[in-house]
Amino acid sequence: MPEILQTQRLILRKLSFNDTDFIIELVNSPGWLQYIGYRNIHTTEDAIRYLGDGPLKSYEQHGFGLLLIQLKTTGTPIGMCGLLKRDTLPLPDLGYALLPAYEGKGYITEATSAYLTYVEQQLQIEKLMAITSLNNEKSIRVLEKLHFVFERYMNMSGDDNPVRLFSWTAPDSPEK
């Protein structure tokens, strides 16, 4: 798959059906299960369905979606970041996840910071949202580094667990 962008250490590219093993590993990792939720993805067929109904469909419908984050030196997939368009939010929202072995090394901040520049300059999107679980302190710190601002607590439709809602306005936006 063609890359969307590069950072000093990372390549971000669109996901493909060749990424099924990685998807199975990521969505069943402890952090994903704790903060994002169980997705019942355990087989190649499950991962194909997830990719087809999620990121790949989003690329077609919205021109954006979750991207695979891989190490530039080895090509090893380590996580995902990108935009989602949820029916429950008025704007696209930034999402990200990382395999446990790669946490605490600055990869998510590096990837999402570069991606936000891409969002503003290439996709010409000036406002975003992001949601986190109430107790996901690592994710909250990343959003704060990226200049997301806490807006309020809310419940996503069909979920009794409240989340924190953040917003972001592009630095060069006239609304800033």
Secondary structure as GFF3:
##gff-version 3
##sequence-region A 1 176
A	DSSP	beta_strand	3	6	.	.	.	ID=ss1
A	DSSP	beta_strand	10	14	.	.	.	ID=ss2
A	DSSP	three_ten_helix	17	19	.	.	.	ID=ss3
A	DSSP	alpha_helix	20	27	.	.	.	ID=ss4
A	DSSP	alpha_helix	30	35	.	.	.	ID=ss5
A	DSSP	alpha_helix	44	53	.	.	.	ID=ss6
A	DSSP	alpha_helix	55	62	.	.	.	ID=ss7
A	DSSP	beta_strand	66	71	.	.	.	ID=ss8
A	DSSP	beta_strand	77	84	.	.	.	ID=ss9
A	DSSP	beta_strand	93	98	.	.	.	ID=ss10
A	DSSP	three_ten_helix	100	102	.	.	.	ID=ss11
A	DSSP	alpha_helix	107	121	.	.	.	ID=ss12
A	DSSP	beta_strand	127	133	.	.	.	ID=ss13
A	DSSP	alpha_helix	137	145	.	.	.	ID=ss14
A	DSSP	beta_strand	149	155	.	.	.	ID=ss15
A	DSSP	beta_strand	162	169	.	.	.	ID=ss16
###
